Amino acid sequence: MLKLLRNKKTAKMIWIGLALIIVPAFVFWGFGSATRSSSKENVAGSLYGRNIPMEEYQKALEATKNQAIIQFGDKFQEVQKYINFDDQTWERLIMLSEVKRHGITASDKEIEELIASYPFFQKDGQFDNRTYQEMLQYVFHTQPRAFEEQARQNIEMGKLFTEITIGTKLDDNDIREEYRKASEEISVSFIAAILADLAKGIIPKDGELESYYLKDSLQFKQPLSFNIEYLTFDSEKKVLEAVKLLNSKSDMQKVAKDTGSTVKTTGLFAQNEPIAGIGWSPEILNLISKLKTAEHSQPIHLDNNYYILKLIERKESYIPAFDKIKTKVKDAYIKEICEKLAKEKMTECLKEAQEAYKLNPKSVDFVKIAKILGLKSGATQNFKFGSYIEGIGASDALWMAAQGLKTDEISDIVSIPTGLYILKLKNRTTIDEKKFQNDKENFSSKILQQKKQDFFIKYSQELKKKARPE
């Protein structure tokens, strides 16, 4: 444990700044297909032509998980299934490589201040060492030295962010545009090709699915995977007894019978997935990555349970056979067909609407055009940028497409995850100029931070290209 933490106060909520700096870049931009496999034992992949040992990857994976726990708190268990930990781990490794290239470091004092500032390590507003130790053991499942090294890296990445974005500035047009996004409300009429609706009439034949699979089987490639057996015990005494029996008998079924336990099997799971029956655990992944097939581990203590693990199978990155993933192939095939069909229908629809608009802008009848082409039509209530539209989803793309429209003007085709849309402005509430002037100073500081984040994401994407995986 670093010195002086016990007496540090929380005058600066550094962790909030770090969350603003690090989390948006690491949660929202995807890294795609970083090298996830290697023919070499205990190599996770490569960056910039350098092999990344599995141990280094696992440390970065644990840090990524801990950053998510800090961000989401008690919602972590709920949201973790939506986080691509593998992508974010590779992103972290890229950023740490860049930190090193820039010669950026963090002092012990900075680490002390950061850790002492976390509210969940405090008692009565002060850092509490006992709370710190318990949180690391029972929530983060991380040793203090490892957590403090992660904190050092987070500070260094924060400094990289500051260094890269120091020249970012705002002008009045930027501020006004962002204020409009935050306050203006828009409602629209629309024609939509909803992918789920189009999918209802598509029933592919096995031959079509197999041809689709053979044409583009790489999209179904699976990362490094493991299959393990394990025993669970609720006390140290029981697990130590099991270890002795395993060392003499080396048969988990017999040991389970002798100790009143049950052998459980996970089935194959990828290194970036939760483990069946256990959950998401970098500690176990790190342990089993070092085991040989049929070898059992030393005991590991997690979540008030003790585990002994045995590696049944280690499967390098592979493309599953068609019959094993037929449902997944079917879903991908139907999605591709629906997207193509939606584009064809909406292109024809837009042509019809534009021709009607030329004759008489006020005569464009979205309901009639949609009905002819078997598409959906409707209208929204007023919504803001960043809001959720009932029955549609996130509003950003629709708001951006509609905010520049004049009365009765028709938008181009707008794509969102659920389908394709054509819009017509229904209503707009403009900003209150007096309120804007009053809010401008405080609002601009928030927008500057967002602009820095956007710039940093672009910078990060360039790094991704340079780190092109093999």
C-alpha positions in Angstrom: 0.0 0.0 0.0 1.4 3.4 -0.9 2.2 5.7 2.0 0.2 8.7 3.2 -3.1 7.4 1.7 -4.7 7.2 5.2 -4.5 10.9 5.8 -5.3 12.3 2.4 -8.5 14.5 2.0 -10.8 14.6 -1.0 -10.5 18.3 -1.9 -10.1 17.4 -5.6 -12.5 14.8 -7.1 -9.8 13.6 -9.5 -11.7 10.4 -10.3 -14.5 12.4 -11.9 -12.0 14.1 -14.2 -10.5 10.8 -15.1 -13.9 9.3 -15.8 -14.7 12.1 -18.2 -11.3 11.8 -19.9 -10.9 8.0 -20.1 -14.3 6.4 -20.1 -15.9 8.0 -23.2 -13.0 7.1 -25.4 -12.8 3.6 -24.1 -16.5 2.8 -23.9 -17.8 4.3 -27.1 -15.3 3.7 -29.8 -14.7 0.2 -31.0 -11.4 -1.3 -31.9 -12.8 -3.9 -34.2 -10.6 -6.9 -34.7 -7.4 -6.5 -32.7 -5.3 -9.6 -32.9 -6.9 -12.0 -30.6 -5.1 -15.2 -31.3 -1.7 -16.5 -31.9 -0.2 -19.9 -32.6 2.3 -19.3 -29.9 1.5 -20.5 -26.3 0.6 -17.7 -23.9 0.6 -14.9 -26.5 -2.6 -12.9 -26.6 -1.9 -11.1 -29.9 0.3 -8.3 -31.3 0.4 -4.5 -31.5 2.8 -2.6 -33.6 4.4 -5.9 -34.5 5.2 -6.8 -30.9 3.8 -9.9 -29.4 1.6 -9.2 -26.3 2.1 -11.9 -23.6 -1.1 -13.3 -22.2 -0.1 -12.1 -18.7 0.2 -8.5 -20.0 -3.2 -8.8 -21.7 -4.8 -10.2 -18.5 -3.4 -7.3 -16.4 -4.9 -4.8 -18.9 -8.2 -6.8 -18.9 -8.4 -6.6 -15.2 -7.7 -2.8 -15.3 -10.5 -2.4 -17.9 -12.9 -4.3 -15.7 -12.0 -2.2 -12.6 -12.5 1.0 -14.6 -16.0 -0.2 -15.6 -16.8 -1.0 -11.9 -15.7 2.5 -11.0 -17.9 4.0 -13.7 -21.0 1.9 -13.3 -20.8 1.1 -9.6 -23.7 -1.2 -8.5 -25.0 -1.3 -12.1 -21.8 -3.1 -13.2 -23.3 -6.6 -13.0 -26.3 -5.4 -15.1 -24.3 -3.7 -17.8 -21.2 -5.8 -18.1 -22.8 -8.1 -20.7 -23.0 -5.1 -23.1 -19.3 -4.1 -22.7 -16.8 -5.5 -25.1 -14.0 -6.0 -22.7 -11.7 -7.6 -25.3 -11.8 -4.5 -27.5 -11.4 -2.1 -24.6 -8.4 -4.1 -23.3 -6.6 -3.8 -26.6 -7.5 -0.1 -26.7 -6.0 0.3 -23.2 -2.8 -1.4 -24.4 -2.6 0.9 -27.4 -3.0 4.0 -25.2 -0.4 2.8 -22.7 2.0 2.3 -25.6 1.4 5.9 -26.6 1.9 7.0 -23.0 5.3 5.4 -23.0 6.2 7.0 -26.4 5.4 10.4 -25.0 7.5 9.8 -21.8 4.5 10.5 -19.5 4.8 9.4 -15.9 2.7 9.7 -12.7 4.2 10.3 -9.2 3.3 8.3 -6.1 1.8 11.4 -4.6 -0.6 11.7 -7.6 -1.6 8.0 -7.1 -2.2 8.6 -3.4 -4.4 11.6 -4.1 -6.4 9.8 -6.8 -7.1 6.7 -4.7 -7.9 8.7 -1.6 -10.4 10.7 -3.6 -12.6 7.8 -4.5 -15.8 8.1 -2.3 -16.1 4.3 -2.0 -12.7 4.1 -0.2 -13.8 6.7 2.4 -15.4 6.8 5.8 -16.9 10.0 7.1 -15.3 11.9 4.2 -11.8 10.6 4.9 -9.8 7.8 3.2 -10.1 4.6 5.3 -7.5 1.9 4.9 -9.8 -0.9 6.1 -12.5 0.1 3.6 -9.9 0.2 0.9 -8.6 -3.3 1.6 -12.2 -4.7 1.8 -13.3 -3.1 -1.4 -10.3 -4.4 -3.2 -10.8 -7.9 -1.9 -14.6 -8.2 -2.3 -15.6 -5.8 -5.1 -12.5 -5.4 -7.3 -10.9 -8.8 -6.5 -7.5 -7.0 -7.0 -4.4 -6.8 -4.9 -3.4 -3.3 -3.7 -0.2 -3.2 -5.7 -2.0 -4.1 -8.9 -4.8 -1.6 -8.3 -2.3 1.2 -7.6 -0.4 0.4 -10.8 -3.8 0.7 -12.6 -4.3 4.0 -11.0 -0.9 5.1 -12.2 -1.8 4.1 -15.7 -5.1 5.9 -15.6 -3.4 9.2 -14.5 -0.8 8.8 -17.2 -3.6 8.3 -19.8 -5.3 11.4 -18.4 -2.1 13.4 -18.9 -1.9 12.1 -22.5 -5.4 13.3 -23.1 -4.4 16.8 -21.7 -1.3 16.9 -23.8 -3.0 15.9 -27.1 -6.0 18.2 -26.6 -4.3 21.3 -25.2 -4.8 23.3 -28.4 -8.5 22.5 -28.8 -10.6 25.7 -28.8 -14.3 26.8 -29.3 -15.8 29.6 -31.2 -19.3 31.2 -30.8 -20.7 29.0 -33.6 -19.6 25.8 -31.8 -21.2 27.0 -28.6 -24.5 28.0 -30.2 -24.7 24.8 -32.2 -24.2 22.6 -29.1 -26.6 24.7 -27.1 -29.2 24.1 -29.8 -28.6 20.3 -29.4 -29.1 20.5 -25.7 -32.2 22.7 -25.7 -34.1 22.7 -29.0 -37.0 20.3 -29.5 -38.1 18.8 -32.8 -40.9 16.6 -33.9 -41.0 14.9 -37.3 -43.3 12.9 -39.6 -41.5 9.8 -41.1 -41.6 6.9 -43.4 -39.6 3.9 -42.1 -38.3 0.6 -43.3 -38.0 -1.3 -40.0 -35.6 -4.3 -40.3 -37.5 -6.4 -37.8 -40.7 -6.0 -39.9 -39.0 -6.9 -43.1 -37.4 -10.0 -41.5 -40.8 -11.5 -40.8 -41.3 -12.6 -44.4 -37.8 -14.0 -44.9 -37.4 -17.8 -44.5 -34.0 -18.9 -45.9 -33.2 -22.4 -47.1 -30.3 -24.4 -45.7 -28.5 -24.2 -49.0 -28.7 -20.4 -49.0 -27.3 -20.2 -45.5 -24.5 -22.6 -46.2 -23.5 -20.6 -49.3 -23.6 -17.4 -47.3 -21.4 -19.0 -44.6 -18.8 -20.3 -47.1 -18.7 -16.9 -48.8 -17.9 -14.9 -45.6 -17.0 -17.3 -42.8 -14.5 -15.0 -41.3 -17.2 -12.9 -39.7 -18.0 -15.9 -37.5 -14.5 -16.3 -36.2 -14.3 -17.1 -32.5 -11.5 -15.8 -30.1 -9.3 -18.0 -27.9 -11.6 -20.2 -25.8 -11.3 -22.5 -22.8 -13.4 -25.3 -21.3 -12.8 -26.1 -17.6 -14.0 -28.3 -14.8 -14.1 -26.8 -11.4 -15.0 -27.6 -7.7 -16.4 -25.0 -5.4 -15.9 -24.9 -1.6 -17.2 -22.6 1.1 -14.2 -22.8 3.4 -10.4 -22.8 3.3 -10.3 -26.1 5.3 -12.4 -27.9 2.7 -10.5 -26.7 -0.3 -7.1 -27.6 1.3 -8.5 -31.1 1.9 -9.5 -31.3 -1.7 -6.0 -30.2 -2.8 -4.4 -33.0 -0.9 -6.8 -35.6 -2.4 -6.2 -34.2 -5.9 -2.4 -34.4 -5.5 -2.7 -38.1 -4.6 -5.6 -39.2 -6.8 -5.7 -36.6 -9.6 -9.3 -37.4 -10.3 -11.8 -34.6 -9.7 -14.9 -36.8 -9.8 -13.5 -39.0 -6.9 -12.3 -35.9 -5.0 -15.8 -34.3 -5.4 -17.4 -37.5 -4.0 -15.0 -37.6 -1.1 -15.5 -34.0 -0.2 -19.2 -33.7 -0.8 -18.7 -31.4 -3.7 -19.8 -31.5 -7.4 -17.7 -31.3 -10.5 -19.1 -28.5 -12.7 -18.2 -27.9 -16.4 -18.3 -24.5 -18.1 -18.3 -25.6 -21.7 -16.3 -23.5 -24.1 -16.2 -19.8 -23.3 -14.1 -17.0 -24.9 -11.4 -15.1 -23.0 -13.6 -12.0 -23.3 -16.8 -13.6 -22.0 -18.3 -14.4 -18.5 -17.6 -17.9 -17.3 -20.7 -20.1 -17.0 -21.6 -20.6 -13.3 -18.8 -18.2 -12.1 -19.2 -14.9 -14.0 -16.6 -12.5 -15.4 -13.2 -13.1 -13.8 -9.8 -11.9 -15.0 -8.3 -13.7 -12.1 -9.5 -17.1 -13.3 -8.7 -16.3 -16.9 -5.2 -15.4 -15.9 -4.9 -18.7 -13.9 -6.2 -21.1 -16.6 -4.2 -19.4 -19.4 -1.1 -20.8 -17.6 -2.4 -24.3 -17.2 -1.7 -27.3 -19.5 -4.6 -29.5 -20.6 -5.7 -31.9 -17.9 -3.7 -29.9 -15.3 -5.6 -28.6 -12.2 -4.9 -25.2 -10.5 -4.0 -24.2 -7.0 -7.0 -22.9 -5.0 -8.3 -19.4 -5.8 -10.6 -17.4 -3.5 -13.3 -15.3 -5.1 -16.6 -13.9 -3.9 -16.5 -15.9 -0.6 -15.9 -19.2 -2.5 -12.8 -21.3 -3.1 -12.3 -22.8 -6.5 -10.1 -25.5 -7.9 -10.0 -25.5 -11.7 -9.0 -28.1 -14.3 -8.3 -27.2 -17.9 -10.2 -29.6 -20.1 -9.6 -27.9 -23.5 -7.9 -24.8 -24.8 -9.1 -23.8 -28.3 -7.2 -21.3 -30.3 -9.1 -18.8 -32.4 -11.2 -20.7 -34.9 -14.1 -20.6 -37.3 -16.9 -22.9 -36.1 -18.4 -25.4 -38.4 -21.6 -24.3 -40.1 -23.9 -26.8 -38.3 -22.6 -25.5 -34.9 -23.6 -21.9 -35.6 -26.5 -22.3 -38.0 -28.7 -20.0 -36.0 -26.1 -17.3 -35.9 -25.5 -17.6 -39.6 -29.3 -17.4 -40.2 -29.5 -14.2 -38.2 -26.6 -12.6 -40.1 -28.0 -13.6 -43.4 -31.5 -12.3 -42.7 -30.0 -9.0 -41.4 -28.0 -8.6 -44.6 -31.1 -9.3 -46.8 -33.2 -6.9 -44.8 -30.7 -4.1 -45.0 -30.5 -4.6 -48.8 -34.3 -4.7 -49.1 -34.8 -1.7 -46.9 -32.4 0.3 -49.0 -34.1 -0.6 -52.2 -37.6 0.3 -50.8 -36.5 3.5 -49.2 -34.6 4.7 -52.4 -37.8 4.2 -54.4 -39.8 5.9 -51.6 -37.5 8.9 -51.6 -37.8 9.2 -55.3 -41.6 9.2 -55.0 -41.6 11.8 -52.3 -39.1 14.1 -54.1 -41.2 14.0 -57.3 -44.4 14.9 -55.3 -42.4 17.7 -53.5 -41.4 19.3 -56.9 -45.1 19.4 -57.9 -46.3 20.8 -54.6 -44.3 20.8 -51.3 -47.4 20.7 -49.2 -49.0 17.8 -51.0 -46.4 15.2 -50.0 -48.4 12.5 -48.3 -46.1 10.2 -46.3 -48.9 7.9 -45.2 -49.9 7.2 -48.8 -46.4 6.7 -50.1 -45.5 4.4 -47.3 -48.6 2.3 -47.9 -47.9 1.8 -51.6 -44.5 0.4 -50.8 -45.5 -1.6 -47.7 -43.6 0.6 -45.3 -44.4 2.1 -41.9 -45.3 5.8 -41.5 -45.9 7.9 -38.4 -45.0 11.0 -36.4 -43.0 11.6 -33.2 -43.7 13.8 -30.2 -41.2 16.6 -29.5 -37.7 15.2 -28.7 -34.3 16.6 -28.0 -30.9 15.5 -29.2 -29.7 12.6 -27.1 -33.2 11.6 -26.0 -35.0 8.3 -26.5 -37.9 8.1 -28.9 -40.6 5.6 -28.0 -40.8 2.8 -30.6 -37.7 4.1 -32.5 -34.7 4.3 -30.1 -31.9 6.9 -29.8 -32.7 10.2 -31.4 -29.3 11.6 -32.3 -29.3 10.7 -36.0 -32.9 11.7 -36.6 -32.4 15.1 -34.7 -29.3 15.9 -36.8 -31.1 15.1 -40.0 -34.3 17.0 -39.1 -32.8 20.1 -37.5 -31.6 21.5 -40.8 -34.9 21.0 -42.6 -37.3 23.8 -43.6 -41.0 23.4 -43.4 -42.3 20.6 -45.7 -38.7 19.8 -46.9 -37.9 16.1 -47.1 -34.7 14.6 -45.7 -32.4 12.1 -47.3 -32.5 8.5 -46.1 -31.3 8.3 -42.4 -29.9 5.1 -41.1 -30.2 4.0 -37.4 -29.7 0.5 -36.0 -33.4 -0.4 -36.2 -33.9 0.6 -39.8 -34.0 3.4 -42.4 -36.0 6.7 -42.2 -37.1 9.6 -44.4 -38.2 12.6 -42.4 -40.3 15.7 -42.7 -40.2 18.5 -40.1 -43.4 18.7 -38.1 -42.5 21.2 -35.3 -39.5 23.0 -33.9 -39.0 25.0 -30.6 -36.1 27.4 -31.0 -33.6 28.4 -28.2 -34.4 31.2 -25.7 -31.8 33.8 -26.7 -31.8 35.5 -23.3 -31.3 32.2 -21.5 -28.5 31.2 -23.9 -26.6 34.3 -23.0 -27.0 33.6 -19.3 -25.9 30.0 -19.7 -23.2 30.6 -22.2 -20.1 30.7 -19.9 -20.9 27.6 -17.9 -22.2 25.7 -20.9 -19.1 26.5 -23.0 -16.7 24.8 -20.5 -18.7 21.6 -20.8 -18.7 21.8 -24.5 -15.0 22.4 -24.7 -14.5 19.2 -22.7 -16.7 17.3 -25.2 -14.9 18.7 -28.1 -11.6 17.6 -26.6 -13.0 14.1 -26.2 -14.1 14.1 -29.8 -10.7 15.2 -30.9 -9.0 12.6 -28.7 -11.3 9.8 -30.2 -10.1 10.8 -33.7 -6.5 10.7 -32.5 -7.1 7.3 -31.0 -8.6 6.0 -34.2 -5.4 7.0 -36.0 -3.4 5.1 -33.4 -5.6 2.1 -34.1 -4.6 2.2 -37.8 -0.9 2.3 -36.9 -1.3 -0.6 -34.5 -3.0 -2.6 -37.4 -3.2 -6.1 -36.1 -1.8 -9.0 -38.0 
